[in-house]
Structures are given as C-alpha cells and as structure tokens.
C-alpha cells in the first residue's frame, strides 16, 4: 500500500477487518451480521443461565421449559432482534468510516482555482493518492464519476445533473440497506403473537379436558387458575417481541437520520468543492482549447 494513503477502505472497513467481503458503502454483509447476531444471542442466554428458573419471571420469560413449560419462541425472537442490532451496529461503523472522507482535502483551496477538463485530472490524482479505493466511498464515487466525464460536459448544468443523478442513486441504495431490518421489525411482533396463540391454545385445551371429564366445582376452579396463569405466560412472548421491535425501530430511526444527514453533507461538499469551482465562462472554452492542442 502506498505510504501517502490517508484513508484506507480495505484496512478500516469493519467487515474487511474480520476477513469478510465488505459490502458497498453502508450496506451490511448478511452472513457477517448473521454470525454477529448469533454470537450476541448465545452470550445473552449464557448470561441468563445462572439465574434460570429461580422464580425471577423477568429472566424466566426468555427461557424455555421450567415449571411453566414455556416454549422456544422467545429464543427465536431474541435471535432476530440481535440480528437487527448487529446490522445497525455494523452500519454505525460504516457510516463513521464514510464520514472520514469529508475531512480530506482533494481540491486546492486557492480561490482562483477553476475546475476544468485539465484540472479535473489533478483532483482525481489527488483523490487516488489519498484513498486506496475511492469507489467504495459515497463522496469520492460521486466526484470520480463527475470528473471522469467532465470532458464530455460543456455546461455547468450537465455537471450538476450528473451529481444529482448519482445522489439519487445513492439514496435509493440507502433505502435498500434497510430492507432486511424492516422485514425483521415486522416478523418479530408476529413471532410474539404466534407464541401467545400457542400458549393460549395449550391453556384453554387443558381446561377443556377438565370440563369434558365432568369435574366438580373445586377442580374447575383449580383448572381455571391454571388457565389464567397460562395466559399470563402466553402474553410474555408478545411483550418481549413488542419491546424488542420498539427498541430496534428507535435505533433504526436515529441511525437513518444520521445517515441522511451524512448524505446532505456529501451534497454540500460537492457544491462547495466541485460546482462552486466551475465557471460559466471557461468550461467549454477550456475543452475546445484542449482539443486544438
């Protein structure tokens, strides 16, 4: 690697650090996040084991079996929840890496500097000297695409339209990176409802057997008490799922706001350092002179 590299995607991307294929921009490698979510789930349940089935319902509600014969739905719910959290945590690291590009100066600060076909190459060279893989950074990918085609653009509006089009593509990609999380946020409460329905069916089914046998009042009271206790346990799965979905939704909302702010900063950077350096007089003339030479 060149010694003058200031920003290395290959060395700084969190997925690359662990030997996985780095996803584009702020996208997340599905297998990597799956392993992270699985590891977090195992750590969570290993931490609960010493306190299992000791009368602490806030701990027992996450665990299967026991005197209440709880099901395994909470385990699946927690796994999906931790998988979502893993995706969001990885995105946090990736956004932080992307934001470092904003601090690099690749355009001369000289107020008299004019961006033209011949000076565009100077900026591109500076970019590739400071960054090992500019295409992996949202900001530098926009600038690279714009400047690489500068000789084919004779008007400032063409450059602006190119940057706007690339910004829209980036925003569409941003939207796609949240697809899996949105699916999980929908699936987690559904899992909770499934657990509740299963618990209800077991509780009511047991009560139905007692009634069918013609039990007396005392037996019915005892059985009905078991039904109400079973209902309380059944609704625990929904409680876990709803709380988990709420936490993930809030985390995702804050992270998405942070990512949208970063996109705005990229647009502002391009305006100040690219569009503002273009001159209405000179872009086409400069290109024509290059052709004559």
C-alpha positions in Angstrom: 0.0 0.0 0.0 1.2 3.5 -0.8 2.7 5.4 2.2 0.8 8.6 1.5 -2.6 6.9 1.9 -4.7 8.8 4.4 -7.9 6.8 4.2 -7.9 3.1 3.6 -11.2 1.3 3.0 -9.5 -2.2 2.9 -8.0 -1.7 6.4 -10.8 0.4 8.0 -14.0 -1.3 6.9 -15.3 -3.4 9.8 -16.2 -6.4 7.6 -12.8 -6.4 5.9 -11.1 -6.4 9.3 -12.8 -9.7 10.2 -12.0 -11.3 6.8 -15.4 -10.9 5.2 -16.3 -9.3 1.9 -17.1 -5.7 2.5 -20.5 -4.6 1.4 -20.8 -1.4 -0.8 -21.0 1.9 1.1 -23.1 1.5 4.3 -24.6 -1.9 3.2 -24.0 -4.8 5.5 -22.8 -8.3 4.7 -25.7 -10.6 5.5 -23.6 -13.6 6.7 -21.3 -11.4 8.8 -24.3 -9.8 10.6 -25.9 -13.2 11.0 -22.9 -14.5 12.8 -22.8 -11.4 14.9 -26.5 -11.8 15.8 -26.0 -15.5 16.6 -23.0 -14.7 18.9 -24.9 -11.9 20.7 -27.8 -14.3 21.3 -25.5 -17.0 22.7 -23.8 -14.5 25.0 -27.2 -13.2 26.2 -28.5 -16.7 27.1 -25.3 -17.8 28.6 -25.6 -14.8 30.9 -29.1 -15.8 31.9 -28.4 -19.5 32.6 -27.1 -19.0 36.2 -30.3 -17.2 37.1 -32.7 -19.6 35.2 -35.8 -21.0 36.9 -35.2 -19.4 40.3 -38.5 -17.5 40.5 -37.4 -14.4 38.6 -40.1 -14.0 35.9 -38.3 -11.3 34.1 -35.5 -13.8 33.4 -37.6 -16.9 33.1 -39.7 -15.3 30.4 -36.8 -15.5 28.0 -36.1 -19.2 28.7 -37.9 -22.3 27.5 -39.1 -25.1 29.8 -39.3 -24.8 33.6 -42.4 -25.4 35.7 -44.4 -23.2 33.4 -43.3 -25.2 30.4 -42.5 -22.1 28.3 -41.9 -22.5 24.6 -38.9 -21.6 22.5 -40.5 -18.7 20.7 -38.6 -16.1 22.8 -35.3 -17.6 21.7 -36.2 -17.0 18.0 -37.5 -13.5 18.9 -34.3 -12.6 20.6 -32.2 -14.0 17.8 -33.9 -11.9 15.2 -33.7 -8.9 17.5 -29.9 -9.3 18.0 -29.5 -9.9 14.2 -31.2 -6.5 13.6 -29.0 -4.9 16.2 -25.9 -6.4 14.6 -26.9 -4.9 11.3 -27.4 -1.5 12.8 -24.1 -1.6 14.7 -22.2 -2.5 11.6 -23.9 0.3 9.8 -22.7 2.7 12.5 -19.1 1.7 11.9 -19.6 2.0 8.2 -21.2 5.5 8.4 -18.3 6.7 10.6 -15.8 5.5 8.0 -17.7 7.2 5.2 -17.8 10.5 7.2 -14.0 10.5 7.3 -13.9 11.2 3.6 -15.4 14.7 4.3 -12.3 15.7 6.2 -9.9 15.0 3.2 -9.0 18.0 1.0 -8.6 16.9 -2.6 -9.5 20.3 -4.2 -7.0 23.1 -3.9 -8.1 25.8 -1.5 -6.8 28.6 -3.8 -9.8 30.9 -4.5 -8.5 31.4 -8.1 -8.6 27.6 -8.8 -11.0 26.8 -11.7 -12.3 23.3 -12.3 -11.9 22.4 -16.0 -11.0 19.3 -18.0 -7.3 19.6 -17.4 -7.5 20.4 -13.7 -10.1 17.6 -13.2 -7.3 15.1 -13.7 -5.3 16.9 -10.9 -8.2 16.3 -8.5 -8.6 12.7 -9.5 -4.9 12.0 -9.0 -5.0 13.7 -5.6 -8.0 11.5 -4.7 -6.4 8.3 -5.7 -3.2 9.3 -3.9 -5.0 9.8 -0.6 -7.6 7.0 -0.7 -6.9 3.3 -1.6 -10.3 2.7 -3.2 -12.3 5.9 -3.8 -15.2 3.9 -5.4 -16.0 2.5 -2.0 -16.8 5.9 -0.6 -20.0 7.6 -1.4 -18.5 11.1 -1.6 -15.5 10.2 -3.7 -17.5 7.9 -6.0 -19.8 10.9 -6.8 -16.8 13.1 -7.5 -15.0 10.5 -9.5 -17.9 9.8 -11.8 -18.5 13.5 -12.3 -14.9 14.4 -13.1 -14.2 11.3 -15.2 -16.8 12.5 -17.7 -16.0 16.2 -17.4 -14.5 16.4 -20.9 -17.9 15.3 -22.3 -19.7 18.0 -20.4 -19.8 21.5 -21.7 -22.2 23.1 -19.3 -22.3 23.5 -15.6 -25.9 22.2 -15.6 -24.6 18.9 -17.0 -22.2 18.5 -14.1 -24.9 19.4 -11.6 -27.4 17.0 -13.2 -24.7 14.3 -13.0 -24.2 14.9 -9.3 -27.9 15.0 -8.6 -28.5 11.7 -10.5 -25.7 10.0 -8.6 -27.1 11.4 -5.3 -30.5 9.9 -6.1 -28.9 6.5 -6.9 -27.1 6.7 -3.5 -30.3 7.4 -1.7 -32.0 4.5 -3.4 -29.2 2.3 -2.3 -29.5 3.6 1.3 -33.2 2.7 1.2 -32.3 -0.9 0.1 -29.9 -1.4 3.0 -32.8 -1.2 5.5 -35.0 -3.7 3.7 -33.9 -6.7 5.9 -34.3 -4.7 9.1 -37.8 -3.6 8.1 -38.7 -7.2 7.4 -37.4 -8.3 10.8 -39.3 -5.5 12.6 -42.5 -6.9 11.0 -41.6 -10.5 11.8 -40.6 -10.0 15.4 -44.1 -9.0 16.7 -45.6 -11.7 14.6 -43.4 -14.3 16.3 -44.6 -12.9 19.6 -48.3 -13.3 18.6 -47.6 -16.8 17.5 -46.1 -17.6 20.9 -49.1 -16.1 22.6 -51.6 -18.1 20.4 -49.7 -21.3 21.1 -49.8 -20.6 24.9 -53.5 -19.8 24.7 -54.3 -23.0 22.9 -52.4 -25.1 25.5 -54.0 -23.3 28.4 -57.6 -23.5 27.0 -57.0 -27.0 25.8 -56.1 -28.2 29.3 -59.2 -26.5 30.7 -61.4 -28.1 28.1 -60.1 -31.6 29.1 -61.1 -31.0 32.7 -64.6 -29.8 31.7 -65.1 -32.8 29.4 -64.4 -35.2 32.3 -67.2 -33.7 34.3 -65.1 -32.3 37.0 -66.5 -30.7 40.1 -66.5 -27.1 41.1 -63.3 -27.3 43.1 -61.5 -29.0 40.2 -62.9 -26.4 37.8 -61.6 -23.6 40.0 -58.2 -25.2 40.2 -58.1 -25.7 36.4 -59.3 -22.2 35.7 -56.5 -20.9 37.9 -54.0 -22.8 35.7 -55.6 -21.3 32.6 -55.2 -17.7 33.9 -51.6 -18.4 34.8 -51.0 -19.9 31.4 -52.5 -16.8 29.8 -50.1 -14.6 31.7 -47.1 -16.7 30.4 -48.5 -16.8 26.9 -48.6 -13.0 26.7 -45.0 -12.8 27.8 -43.9 -13.7 24.3 -45.8 -10.8 22.9 -44.4 -8.4 25.5 -40.8 -9.5 24.6 -41.5 -9.1 20.9 -43.1 -5.7 21.1 -40.4 -4.2 23.4 -37.7 -5.6 21.1 -39.4 -4.2 18.0 -39.8 -0.8 19.6 -36.1 -0.7 20.6 -34.9 -1.7 17.1 -37.3 0.8 15.5 -36.0 3.7 17.6 -32.4 2.6 16.9 -33.0 2.4 13.2 -34.7 5.8 13.1 -31.8 7.5 14.8 -29.3 5.8 12.6 -31.2 6.6 9.4 -31.4 10.2 10.4 -27.6 10.2 10.9 -27.1 8.6 7.5 -29.4 11.1 5.8 -27.5 14.0 7.5 -24.3 12.5 6.1 -25.8 12.4 2.6 -26.7 16.1 3.0 -23.1 16.8 4.0 -21.9 15.0 0.9 -24.1 17.1 -1.3 -22.9 20.3 0.4 -19.2 19.2 0.0 -19.8 18.6 -3.7 -21.4 22.0 -4.1 -18.6 23.9 -2.3 -15.7 22.0 -3.8 -17.0 21.0 -7.3 -19.9 23.0 -8.5 -18.6 26.3 -7.0 -15.2 25.8 -8.8 -16.9 25.5 -12.2 -17.1 28.7 -14.2 -19.8 29.5 -16.7 -17.1 31.0 -18.9 -14.3 28.7 -19.5 -15.6 25.2 -19.2 -16.4 24.8 -22.9 -13.6 27.1 -24.0 -11.1 25.1 -22.0 -12.3 21.9 -23.5 -12.1 23.4 -27.0 -8.5 24.6 -26.4 -7.6 21.1 -25.2 -8.9 19.6 -28.4 -6.9 22.1 -30.5 -3.8 21.3 -28.6 
